[in-house]
Amino acid sequence: MADDDSTARGRCPNCGQAVPEGELRLCQMCRSLFCQHCEVYGYGRFFCGVRCRDTFFFGDGEDLQEDF
């Protein structure tokens, strides 16, 4: 017999919590999946963590040219 729960469940790669697959989001920076419990909101977008949020706004610092 089929399950009564028709919602497909997935696991958040960040925290491992089981969540409906439709609730997993894609990070704007690293393209990884995350759930609403892990999400960090900043600059009008949702990110998988503080590091991706800060990199989105401040950059990664590798744009400096060292050979002048």
C-alpha positions as CSV (number, residue, x, y, z in Angstrom):
1,M,0.0,0.0,0.0
2,A,1.2,3.6,-0.7
3,D,2.0,6.0,2.0
4,D,-0.7,8.5,3.0
5,D,1.9,11.2,2.9
6,S,2.0,12.3,-0.7
7,T,4.7,14.9,-0.2
8,A,8.1,13.8,-1.3
9,R,10.7,14.2,1.4
10,G,14.3,15.2,0.9
11,R,17.2,15.9,3.2
12,C,18.9,19.3,3.6
13,P,22.6,18.9,2.8
14,N,23.5,21.5,5.4
15,C,21.7,20.3,8.5
16,G,20.4,16.8,7.5
17,Q,16.9,17.6,8.4
18,A,14.1,15.9,6.5
19,V,12.0,18.5,4.6
20,P,9.6,18.4,1.7
21,E,11.6,18.6,-1.5
22,G,9.7,21.6,-2.7
23,E,11.0,23.6,0.3
24,L,14.6,23.1,-0.6
25,R,16.1,26.3,-2.1
26,L,19.1,26.9,-4.3
27,C,21.9,29.2,-3.0
28,Q,22.5,32.2,-5.3
29,M,26.3,31.9,-4.8
30,C,27.4,28.2,-4.5
31,R,24.3,26.6,-6.1
32,S,23.9,24.2,-3.2
33,L,20.5,23.2,-1.7
34,F,19.4,24.3,1.7
35,C,16.2,24.3,3.8
36,Q,14.3,27.2,5.5
37,H,16.0,26.3,8.9
38,C,19.5,26.9,7.4
39,E,18.7,29.9,5.2
40,V,20.3,33.3,5.7
41,Y,18.5,36.3,4.2
42,G,20.5,39.2,2.9
43,Y,20.4,41.8,0.1
44,G,16.9,40.6,-1.1
45,R,18.0,37.0,-1.5
46,F,18.2,33.7,0.4
47,F,21.6,32.0,0.8
48,C,22.8,28.7,2.3
49,G,24.9,30.5,4.9
50,V,26.6,33.7,6.1
51,R,29.7,33.0,4.0
52,C,27.8,33.0,0.7
53,R,25.7,36.0,1.7
54,D,28.9,38.0,2.5
55,T,30.7,36.8,-0.6
56,F,27.7,37.9,-2.7
57,F,27.9,41.5,-1.4
58,F,31.6,42.0,-0.6
59,G,33.1,39.6,-3.2
60,D,35.8,37.0,-2.5
61,G,38.8,39.4,-2.5
62,E,40.5,37.7,-5.4
63,D,39.9,40.5,-7.9
64,L,43.0,42.5,-6.9
65,Q,45.7,42.6,-9.4
66,E,49.1,42.1,-7.9
67,D,51.3,42.7,-10.9
68,F,51.3,46.5,-11.3
